[in-house]
Amino acid sequence: MQAFVRLRPLSGKEARATIATTETDCTISLNKPSAQGYGTIEEHSFSFDGVFGPDASQPEVYEAVMRPQVQALLEGRDTLTFAYGITNAGKTYTVQGGAAP
């Protein structure tokens, strides 16, 4: 099993977050206000088989993630693509891409 992540563009309050990525790692830094008014930085790191930024094209994601699955399916093997996330997490964006410029 492999896990990939495609980051959608940040919107609204999300824009306050800092996201650093490599080919296989994603670190999210959030500036969280506290009751005293001081901002604290909360950092979360995740590892994947591949990380695609918001500027990744549909063909780029397809070639890296889906083409091997389609090829395996055509060769008679079982495959599964599973898009998971809460509402507004970016599942539709990942599968369909953003609006064409």
Buried (B, 14 or more C-beta within 10 A) or exposed (E): EEEBBBBBEEEEEEEEEEBEBEEEEBEBBBEEEEEEEEEEEEEEEEEBEBBBBBEBEBEEBEEBBBEEBEEEEEEEEEEEEEEEEEEEEBBEBBEEBEEEE
